[in-house]
Amino acid sequence: MVTRIKILYEGDRSLRSALGEFLNEPRDKARSRKIEWEIVSCGSRGKAFQDFCDSIDDEPETYTILLVDSEAPVHHPPWEHLQRRKEVSWPRPQASDDQCQLMVQMMEAWFLADIPVLKTYFGQGFNENALPKEKNVERIDKEKIQTALRDATRNSIKKKYHKTQHAPEILRRLNVENVRKAAPHCDRLFKTLAELIEPPTQASDSETQPSGPNLP
């Protein structure tokens, strides 16, 4: 049974609290089962990978997860995808595929899964028509996401989208179910955490176990 979960993410420390809120459901379930929970900002993707490798070597009792942008469409298992990226060329660590989680093609794709949140957050002057209407946001190229957010927000009362200034508040406002439906790899992250916290056999046992007055 897992007793500690650590998520190492690529990104600024300003996102840490917001990511915790976005992952509030698995975080609360973990804590209710006395599973330690930690989210760590690593800055660059290279440092995130190095910190991950250090963690699996130094903390074998911890289930460590690497969470990074895919930077491109994903057509292979997570570690293989990262190995194929020319700018990365990471050797595969001694870790399962579930320990590598991808934001496809970047975290901001999740924002496009919940346009009403963007519209409310940026307010007057927000140009919704500048955003792509793709239902599966993971199909939208990284460059197109960046351009769309810039064009949609440039005349808003909060001005042009800026990751450090705006991303944390947007992330904490997102409807998780909307994002999971539109971003399969985000759904994969939640399912991985759910199975870690309550393994399928344990979950099925709890569903069939009599309780209360029905106990013999």
N, C-alpha and C positions, 0 to 999 in steps of 0.2 A: 504493500500500500504506500502511495506517495505521502510523504509527510511535509514536504516543502516544495513550493513552486516559485521559480524565479524567471521573470520575463525580461530579457535584455533587448531593448529596442533601439533602432537607428533613429536619432532625432534629438532635438534640444530638450533640456531639462524642463522647459516651460510646458511641455506636453505631458509630463509624468502624471500630474493630478488628473488631467482631463482623460488620459488613457485609462486610469484607474476607474473613473466614473463610467466610461464607456464599457468597461469590463466589470461593471458593478455586480451583475448577477453571478458569474462564476467566482468572483472575489468573495462575495458574501457566503456562498455555499462552501467555499474552501474554509473560510474562517469558522463557519458553524460546525465543521468537522475537524477542527483543531489542526488544519493544514496551514502551515506558514505560507505567507504570500508576499512577494516582493516584485516591484517593477523598477527597473534601473535604466536611466538614460545613459546612452553610450556615446552620443555625439555622432561621429562619422560611422559609415557602414563598416569600414575597415577595423575600427576600434571595437565595434559591436561584435564582429566575428572573433577578434582576438580575445575579448572578454569572455565570449561564449566558450572558446577552447580552454581558457584558463579555468573557468567555472566547472566544466565537466571533468577536468583533471583534479582540481583542488577540492571540489565539493560533490563527490560521487553520490552522497545521500540526497542531493537536491535534484529535482527535475527541472533542468534549465532549458528555456525556450529562446531561440533567436527570432526576433521579429524585424524584418527589413523589407524595404521596397523591392519589388521584382525588377523594376526599371524597364520592363518589356513584357510582351505576352508570354504566358507560361504554357509550355507544351511538354514539359518533362517533370519528373518528381523534383521537389524543392532543392535538394542538395545538387542534383545534376543540373538543374536550371542555373544555379549560381556558379557552378564550375564552368558552364558554357559561356558565361559572360566575360568578354575579353578584358573589361576594365577591372575585373575581380580576380578570376583565376584562383579561387580558394581551393585548397585540398579538402577532400571530404573528411570531416572529423568522425570519431567513433561515436556516432549519435544516430538516433532513429530519424526517419523522415518527419515524424510528428514533432520533433524538437526544432524543426525549421519551419517557420510560418512566414508567409509572404503577404505583403500589402500590394495588390496588383491593380495597376502597374505602379501606383504610388498611393500614399495615404489619402491624398486629396481626392482620389477616385471615390472614396467613401462619401465625401461631401456631395458628390453628384447623385448619390442614391437618395438624397433627402433634400431636394431643391426647395421645398417650403421653408426649411430651416435657414437656408442661405438667404432666401427672399426676406424673411423676417429679420434676420441678423443684420444684413447690410442696409435694409430699409429703402428709403426714397432714392431713386436713381439707379437701383439695381436692374440690370437688363437680363431678364430670364431667357430671352430669345438667343442670347449669345452662348448658351449652354447646350451641349449635345443631348439628344433625347434617347440615347442608347439605354435599353433596359438593363443589360448586363454591363455595368460600368467598367469591368475588367477588360473589355474590348476596346476601350478608348485609349489611344496612344498617350503616353506621358506628356509629350509636347502639346498635344491638343488640349489636355486637361489644364495645363498651365496657361495656355493662350485663352481658353474659354473663361477661366476664373478671372484673369486679368481684364478681359473685355467686358465681362458681366458686371464687374465691380468698380471700374475706373471712375464712374460718375455717381457712385453711391455716397451716402453721407459718411461712411466709414473709409472712403477712398479705396484705392486699388488693393486687392488682396495681398497680404503680407503674412508669410507663414508664422513667424514668431508672434506677431501682434494679434492675428486673427484665428489661427488654427486651434489653439487650445479651447477657446470659447465655443467654436463651431463643433468641435469633436464632442464636447460634453453635452451638447444640445441634440445630437443626432438620435433619431429613432433607431434603436439597434435592430429591430426586426426588418425595417426597410432596408438597412444596409446589408443585412445577411441575405435577404432575397436577391439583391442586385449584385452582390459581390461574393461569389462562391468560396473564395479563399478566406474571406472574413468569416463566413459560416463555418468553414473548416477549423478555424482557430477556436471558435466557441464550442464546437463539437469535441475537439481534442481536449479542451479544458474540462468539459463536462464528463468525459470518460475517465480522465485522470482523477477527478474529484470523487466521482461515483461510478466505478467500473460497471459495465453492463450486467455482469453476474450479480453484483451487489444490488444494482438497481432493480433487477427482476426479482431477487429474493425479497426486497423490501415491499414490492408490489403485491407479492403473494402471501407474505407473512400476516397471519391474523393479528388483530390488535384490539385493545380495549376490552369490552365485555364479551367479545367472541373468543377470547383466549381460553384454552381448556383449563 
